[in-house]
Amino acid sequence: MLRSLRRCIVRRNCAQILVPKCTFLTNEYKCDEAWNVQISSPILSKVNLNDFYNILDQNFLSKGVISAIDVDIFANAVRDPAYLDELKDLLHKLRLSAETGNTLESTYYATIRNYMEFGNIQELIEILRDPLNFGVFLDFYSANILLDKLITSQSYEHASNVASFIMLQEDFTNDITNTLCQYASYKYLCEYKSPAEAPMSQEENKKKEEIKIRIKFLRNPYFDDHFDIKDLKTLSGKTLAWISKNNNNNLNFNVQIIGWLFYKKYDKLLSLCKELVENKTFKLYPEVVELINKEIETQQDDTKTILTQCIGVLSKAVVTETILEDSLKMAIENAINRTQNKDIAVQKQLFLNWEQIREDKLEEQSKRLDRANRMKNIVEKQKRMQVEEQKLWFFENEEDIDLQIEEKEKLVDPASVKKVAQQKDDENYIPPEILPKRK
């Protein structure tokens, strides 16, 4: 079912055991060859990243301006993990400028691909989690490659985070992305363990003095139930629920039940269970009931009652002998077989388009800077010509110049002149020396 990528050698007790390392996506899907051709263009190969970063940084500090095309060139020219911090800094500065609206799609893709290649997955997740400060968003192709890498390495927590980012963007038009997100979220929820509560120290047990601060007003509490969700378990549940409701088949019905369960929408969960039981084609996976029973043990009385009702309703459904995880893997394989060739062709065309857009934007920026420099030179030349003209025609225009000087003197406020003169006198004032009186 899964394509064998390579075999890893694991040493145990001086013996070598071959463990298959599997992946869903083929090497062709990643389009490494086409990507390497794109980043080997003359524009990118000539860039000295150290000097280029210093120029961009100084320009931002002095003028507060940074160009989106310059950040794109930097992102696509990175060949060393030592420059990832500089790339992150430039992305933040671009986000602070008015140019952020002109950020190119190739900047997002190159950033994600660089962090994946150099193994900085944790930092990449933090960047994706903070679009307000960095403005990096996943597209389908980068998301698929990233999810495949994380699932392959069994980093289900990171994979579930990535799946939640896709859900928050609310675009479910790519079948491969949808199925990978379902698998990642399901695996995370199956292996989820509640974090152990740290024992309270003696200092924490001591009563702390309350510090009250006066504020002008209080904001009304607001929770949008989307971007405000911070708990990954809840986000994973919502990811399963939202992605699964777009497809009406038996697998997605079961996954949708799990989604509403962990999304904590128990009323929707109960109504969905009643609706599915009446569907003659519906077959229940045993793993669904196991997860509901597992949740019952951790919930309060009211929630336990609703979940127990769900178990009672689902007991009337026909149970399938198929394993849910195997069905999810099969769904991924089917989606890859359907859309892989199309996605590969789109990616290759995107790389060509990005290269052309980069050249056009760079040429446009060069012309704009050249035009600005010409205008600046013209203005400076006009000023020099005015000074020279005044010198050449001074005696012919002496009376007019005197009149202009008189007009300027009238515009000056005498009080301000007197104040300035007084300030100067005060500065030069030397107090008299006071001697003691003679007896």
Disulfide bonds with the S-S distance in Angstrom:
none
